[in-house]
Amino acid sequence: MIDGKPAERCVAKLLPSEIKEYIWLYGYYKKGHPIFSCGITQYPTKLLEIFDILESAEIEMAQKKYKV
């Protein structure tokens, strides 16, 4: 769905490659796989902010799906 209307094609193909990479990294992060050899406290702040945005979007989508 885009703006409440069904998408005419795969929405993932509309995303820039950089965004796809962040989503891919978020998946690994969420599963507990280390992305960098350092601890999470050494992760770039910007990356953690992006992960927070992705997590919020994930929660929002789940709430809409289950109408919580």
C-alpha positions in Angstrom: 0.0 0.0 0.0 1.2 3.5 -0.9 -0.9 6.3 0.6 -3.7 3.9 1.3 -3.8 2.5 -2.2 -2.6 -0.8 -3.4 0.8 -0.6 -5.1 1.0 -1.4 -8.7 4.4 -3.1 -8.4 6.7 -4.3 -5.7 7.3 -1.5 -3.3 10.8 -2.8 -2.4 11.9 -2.0 -5.9 11.1 1.6 -5.3 13.5 1.9 -2.3 17.0 3.2 -2.8 19.8 0.6 -2.3 21.0 2.4 0.8 17.6 2.0 2.5 17.5 -1.7 1.5 20.9 -2.1 3.2 19.7 -0.5 6.4 16.7 -2.8 6.4 18.9 -5.8 5.8 21.3 -4.8 8.7 18.2 -4.2 10.9 17.1 -7.8 10.3 20.5 -9.1 11.5 20.6 -6.7 14.4 17.1 -7.7 15.5 18.1 -11.4 15.4 21.0 -10.6 17.7 23.8 -11.0 15.1 26.6 -8.6 15.6 27.0 -6.1 12.7 30.3 -4.8 13.9 33.0 -6.5 16.0 32.5 -3.9 18.7 29.7 -3.8 21.2 26.4 -2.0 20.6 27.6 1.0 22.6 30.2 1.5 19.8 27.6 1.4 17.0 27.2 4.7 15.1 24.5 6.8 16.7 22.9 7.4 13.2 22.6 3.7 12.6 20.9 3.1 15.9 18.5 6.0 15.2 17.6 4.4 11.8 17.0 1.1 13.6 14.6 2.9 16.0 12.7 4.3 13.0 12.5 0.9 11.4 11.3 -0.7 14.7 8.7 2.0 15.1 7.5 1.4 11.5 7.4 -2.4 12.2 5.3 -1.9 15.3 3.0 0.5 13.5 2.5 -2.0 10.7 1.8 -4.8 13.2 -0.8 -2.7 15.0 -2.6 -1.8 11.8 -2.5 -5.5 10.8 -4.0 -6.7 14.1 -5.9 -3.4 14.8 -4.4 -3.1 18.3 
